[in-house]
Amino acid sequence: MKKIEAIIRPLQLEAVKTALAEAGVTGMTASDVRGSGRAGGQRADSFRGEQYVIHLPPKIKLELTVRDEDVDAVIAVILEQARTGEEGDGKIFVLPAAEARRIRTGETGDRVL
């Protein structure tokens, strides 16, 4: 099993979520986060005529745990749906998931997914 963490733009969430559902992904967690990458994340904006700088822009963090054989397909879906071609599109991290356990039944392994 692998845990996939993807940091994406908030506006891309619905497209990514829909495409993952169509690909058979049944579970994920989405969190509102703020952050910046290599580009620093700072950008000027205005509100009611006042200029200000956004230092840590809002992002969405998706967390999914999938079977090893599904990792490449899930990453391909996220890349396709989250990419705008501009700085700040986000990143995908793949981590090993040593174990998963369903709290209700105590099941372990791939059956939990």
C-alpha positions, 0 to 999 in steps of 0.5 A, a space after each residue: 500500500 502507498 499513501 499519496 499526498 497531493 497539494 493542489 489548487 482549490 479550484 481544481 478540487 472538483 475536477 480531481 475528485 470527479 475523475 478519481 471517482 470515475 477511476 474507482 477511487 473510493 476514499 480520500 481526505 481533503 484538507 484546507 491548507 496554506 503554503 508555498 513552494 519553490 516560487 515563494 507563493 507571494 502574489 499581489 492582490 487587491 480588495 476594495 481598492 487596497 493592495 495587499 500581498 498573499 504570502 501563503 496562498 490557500 491550497 487543498 491537500 488530498 490524502 489517499 491510501 491505495 494499493 501498490 498497483 493503483 499508484 500510477 493510475 491515481 497519479 496520472 488522474 491527479 496530474 491530468 486534472 490538477 495541471 493548469 501549466 502555471 506556477 503553483 499547480 502543486 505537488 504529489 508525494 508518494 509514501 509507503 503505508 506499512 499497515 491499515 486497520 479498519 476500526 469498526 471490524 479490525 480488518 487489516 491490509 488491502 481489504 481496508 481500502 
